[in-house]
Amino acid sequence: MASVLRNIIIVLLCTVTVAASEQSDYEAIQKAFSSNAAYADELVKKFFTHYPESKYIPDIRMLVAASKKSVNASVADYQKIIQLYRYYNKRDEAFFSLCQLYYVKSDWINLLSTSNRAIAECSTSNYLPVFYQFRAIAHFNYSNYENGLSDCETIAEHTHEINALGYGLFLKTEMEKNITGYSRKYIQGITEILHGYDSTAIYPSVVLRLGQYYEQHKMYNHAWSAYQYIINNYPKAPEAVTAALYAEHIKRYNPVSVQFMPDESIIADSTSIDIAPDVNIPDSNNHTVHYAINIGPLYNLAKAKELQKLILKIVMPVHIARKTQSFEIYAGHFSAFDECMNVKIQLAEELGINGFIIEMLNQDGKNYIYGQ
């Protein structure tokens, strides 16, 4: 009896020792990744060998995915986590990270399918409103405005967080602009955000859109005042760079500062629809297949030219193209996808401009969008 009891105690002690070692090895991996240590991957290999059934393996895979230098490698790792660990308690975080990466890549088809799946499988997650945002963005970029507007309205049913609500309204106004231009419905949406969401991260972008609205309607004093507000109050925001460029453009009208926040009279003077005219598309470089960054749609030729001038500081060439009811900008001429991706990220980080990557095909002297 005594020997049996002794053996049980020995087994228990060994189990506790292994568990303690497993915990300490996991903590060492966490520390290595937090300090970007070169030996982190080696620690991971040893851990997977020594503890193949460890409860920490999904968490370690999340650390590995987040540390990958290649976007595509991170995407593959998060996809594997979602596939292998259906009951993982951080599965929603994996979906969230995957949606973020598809957003950065402007991979709208995978963003749509992944956000669809996340909404279906993570209905109790705190990320649910964000998944609706991502799906709305995907719908927006496919010009599927009806479903996009529906998702924007659904966001408010799942959160009271002011930044999420403000961004949902912002997406909604952008879709309204694509449908009716700088119209009454659009300025009403802008006004709602300006008067109720002044503490949100999206606020500088909304004020910038307000300035564009005024400039479109030749209200140069109001446009000038909106741009100056951004420059003075958000000097480190990407929107301040764009606002400064826009303000420089309208200096020739000798604008003066006025109270620029929209009121009932501004809304009353607006029209139900206001779409800018078209222009001819400039010639493109004569090559076969290459990558470019597509930005738009835009509804003002002068504004498109100002953005063109700003983007030219980062990449060349930059062309403005005519669409049926809008303009689009095509920036860069890249032979490699990764090179194009790096410039896309730079535009987003430095100028707050988010485009998506397309393949351009040159055939018989004409350029076609070959793929996205």
C-alpha positions, 0 to 999 in steps of 0.5 A: 500500500505504501509503495503504491501511494509513493508511486502515485505521489511520484507521478503527481510530482512529475506531472506538476513539474512538466506543467510548470516547465511547460508554463515557463517555456510558454512565458519564455516564448511570449517574452521572446516575441514581445522583444522581437528576439531572433531566437523566438522561432527556435523556441517555438519549434522546441515547444511544439516538439516537447508539448505537442498536445499543449493548450498553449499551442493556439496562442503560440500560433497567434504570436507567430502569425502576428510576427510574420514579415510577409502579409501573405504568410500572416494570412496563411497562419491565421487561416490555419488557426481558424481551420484547426481550432474551431473551439479556440477562445480567441478564434474571433481575434484570428478572424479580426486579424485576418480581416485587417490583413485583407483590408490592407491588401484591398482583397475585397472578395476575401474580406467579404467572405471572411467577414461573412464567416466571422459574423456567422461564427462569432455572433457573441464576440466583442468584435462583431460590430467590427466584422460588420464594418469590414463587410460594409467596406467590402460591399462598398468597394464592390459598389454593392451599396444596398447591402453596405448601407444595411451593414452600417445600420446594423453596427448600431444594434451591436455596440454603443462604442462611439468610435464604432458608431461614428465610423459606421455613419462615416461609411454610410455617408461615403456610400451615399456620396457614391450614389447621389454625389455632394447632395442633400442626403450626403451633407445631412449625414456629414452634419450628423457626425460633426455634431455628435461624434467630435471625439471620435478618431474619424472626425478629422476625415469628416471635417475634410469631407465637409471642406470638399463639399464646400469647395465643390459648391464654390463656398471657398470661405467655408472650405478654407475654414474647414481645412484650417480647422484640421491643420490647427487642431490635428496637425499630426493627422494624415488629413492635415497634409491633405487639408494643407494641399486643398487650402493652398489650392483655394488661396487664389480666391482670397478666402477668409475664416468664417463659421463653417459648421453646417446648419439648416440653411446649408442643408436647405440650399443643397440639392437632391443629387449633385454629380461632377462632370467627366474628363478624358483619361490620360495616356498610360505607359505602354507595357503589358501587365503591371500593378497599380494602386486604384483610388476613388471614386472621386467626384471633383476633377480639381480635387482629383488633380490635387490628390494626384499632386500629393501622391506624386511626392511618393510614387510616379506616374499618377493618372486620373481616369474618367468614369461614367459619373466620377473620376479615379486615380491610378498610381504607380507602375509596378512589375512586382506585387510586393513593391506595389503593396509597400507603396499602398501601405505608405500612402495609407500611413503618410497621407491617409489615402486607402486604395486597392491594388489592381493588375493593368493589362496593356494591349494594342496601346490601350490599358485595361483592368486585368484583375484585382 
